[in-house]
Amino acid sequence: MATLHMLLFLSSRLSSRLPAEKMQNAHTCNQYYSAWHLWRWIPGCLLSGIYRRSTQILASKTLCQVVMLYRHWCVGQLCRERASSFQYYMLLPRQAFVKAISFNSVSLGKCSRYLVLCFCQGNLVPKASTFPSGIKALADYVHSKGLKLGIYSDAGTQTCSKTMPGSLGHEEQDAKSFALWGVDYLKYDNCANTGISPKERYRKMSKALLDSGRPIFFSLCEWGQEDPATWAPGIGNSWRTTGDIKDSWESMTSIADRNDKWASYAQPGAWNDPDMLEVGNGGMTTEEYRCHFSIWALAKAPLLIGCDIRSMDNVTFELLSNKEVIVVNQADKLGVQGKKVKKDGDLEVWAGPFANKKVAMVLWNRGSSLANITAYWSDIGLKPSTIVDAQDLWAHSTETSVQDQISAEVDSHACKMYTLTPHTTVQH
């Protein structure tokens, strides 16, 4: 069954690296927290703190049964939806806060799944007043709740807050720390990179993670500046294809288009990442958010939930927990990224092959008025003679024995999403 994984992403760091002889007293350093956006396919919670290095925890929860849906996580295979508070919060997470979120996720009855911690640079040392039991103990607690732990760091001398150290030059040291703590996921940013080639910087951390002895999902965040889709598949499990997303229709549609350019490079264990989901943050309409979620799911993107999961309304919850849409994103062993296959002005058809010879498809109206959109079998990779059962993933209805085409009236800034199950075979 499909499960919804959400991550809470908070960031924190150690303000500076401590000399080895002072490591025992590292707990006296100051700690800082800053949260950015919430994210994609890891169930659990994220926590962060600052001292010499940066610490981050991602929290995510799953809906219903827990399944390894990580298409990008699971260190490679199908895995995906999680919630990250990296986008939403600016606060000081503490051990009690993380435990509260972990409990909250479980008590919601959604099957909490992962908790992610992120530390960024130098020998990471938790602040005693913030993490009195230390990170390893907290990670053990998180894991005991069925969650996974994720961490945030940077392939530069500082993280993007400009107040925390990055992991550049400390890759092996940091990777060993992550593995020792029980980290399962690393988001690796690109600030303060000193002009060194991203291929060189990200490859070093990749090797360090592989040598750490623990499977850690490696999420590259190079903002798509040097076309990471062309070189990152052998280095990380996912890579950002664009700059940061904003909670607006214009930003979301623009990023969808830019990410689509790299569709052919995605494969199991190596995924294009168009950035986290803004669903529920208030900058778009419900229908626009439905388009956002549908296109990200079809594109096999990491479904990082970027709203405050503690206060999401029922509409947001129902949208993000649509099992049928999540299946398209996470339960497809083919791992082929869906893409734009037809465009007629503001009217578009996006589609891609799906498991068991099915086809997943979105009819997307990006225009300002109601319009009819038609997808012919030739547009979406089906033989002209194919007969299908068309399942509407948002209306939760099925039309049987459909031939030649799918046609629907679609409202402005809205979409229809289907899976087509052929009575015959799919032509690839």
C-alpha positions, 0 to 999 in steps of 0.5 A: 500500500502507499504511504504518505511520508512527511518530514519536519526540517529544522536547521541548526549548527555549531558556530565553529569547529572545536579544537580536538583538545576542547571537544569534551567541553564542546557543550558550552558552545552557543546553539542556533536554529533556523528553519527553512522549508518542509520537505519530501519522502522521509517519515519522521521529524527534523531537528536542528541546533547550532554550535560549531557545526550545524544540526538539523532534524527532519521529521516525517510521518506516514499515513496508514501503513508504513512502507519504504516509499523512498524513491530517493531515500531508501538509498536508492529505490522507491521512497518519497513523501516526507515533511520538512520544516526547513521552509516553515520555521525559524525557531530553536528546536529542543530535545523535548520539541523533537520528542513531542513532534515524534509523539504527535506524528504517531498519535495522529494515527498516520503511522509515523515513520522517520525522524531526520537529524542534520548536522553540518560541519566540524565535530558535531557537539550537541548543546547540553541545555538543548539536547541533554541526552546527546544526539545519539540518544535522541536518534535512538528515541526517534528510531524507536518510533519507527522514524528515520533521522536526516541531517543538513550540511553544506558543501562549503565553508559555511551553511546558507545562514552564514552563521554556521560552518559547512562540511567542506574539507571535513567530509570524511570527519562529518560522514563518520559522525553522521553514521555514528549517530545513526543518520539516514539522510543528508541534504547537502547545500551549496553556499560558501563553496569558494568557487570549487567545482561542485563535482569535486565537492559533492563527490568527496562527500559521496565517497565519505558517506559510502566509506562511513559504513552506513547507508545514507541517502545523499540529497545534493542541493546545487540549485541546478547551476551546473546541470547536475542531472548530467553528472550527479547520478553517480554521486548522489541519490537526488539533486536539485534541478533549480533554485529555491521554490516559492509559494506562488503559481508562477514559481511552481509552474516555472520550476516544473518546466525547468525540472522537466528538461532533465526527465530522461536522466532520472532513474531508480536511486537517482532522481531529479529534485524540483524542491519541496512542496508548498502545499498548505502554505497559503500562497496558492489556491487549492486547485493550484496546489492540486496541480503542484502535487500532481506534477511533482508526483508524476515527475517522481520528485521527492515529495517534501512537505513544506507546510507546518504539519501540526496545523494543516487543515483538512483540505491540505491533509486530504490533498497530501494523503491521496494514496492513489497519487502517492502510488504514482510517485512511490510504488512504481518500480520502473522509475521513469519520470513523467514529462510534458508530452503535449502543449497547446498554448496554456493547455498541457498533457503530462504523462509517463509509463507506470508499473504493470504496463499502465500510463500515468497522465495529467491534463493541466490547464495553465490558462485563465479560463475553463478549457477542454483538454484532449490526450490521444493515445499517440501522445502518451505512448499507447497503441491506437487500438488500446482499450483502457480503464481510466482511473481519475485519481482526484475524483476517485472514479473509474471509466471503463473501456476507453478508446483512442483518447481521454478528453476533459473540461478542466478549470483555470489553474487546475488539472485532472490526473489519471492512471490508464490500465490497458486491456492490451499492451503499452507501446514503449 
